[in-house]
Amino acid sequence: MLTSAAQHQQVQYELSQFHAHVYGDFGYVRGIGVALKNGGTEVVKTRFTDIFVYRDGRWQCVCGTRIVVPCYSPLAPAVAIIDDRG
């Protein structure tokens, strides 16, 4: 396990097609995130939506959804990852 930790690769996460919408004390953001390895090689691409509510004087994320977009084929099925922070 320590051997794999020593071989850790730096990963950079880039956002694109980022859109934010606010409706009173409710809002959401959506976009595409791409994780890149050291040399700029694409590791994973996800389409995301995060839901926020304004309470206690700040915006709080209450739910998020990620759908993995396959890097290798646009015809391959996507896998949904749901992150419920409520």
ABEGO torsion letter per residue (X at the ends): XAAAAAABBBBBBBBBGBBBBBBEABBBBBEBBBBBBAAGBBABBBBBBBBBBBBGGBBBBABBBBBBBBAABAABBBBBBBBBAX
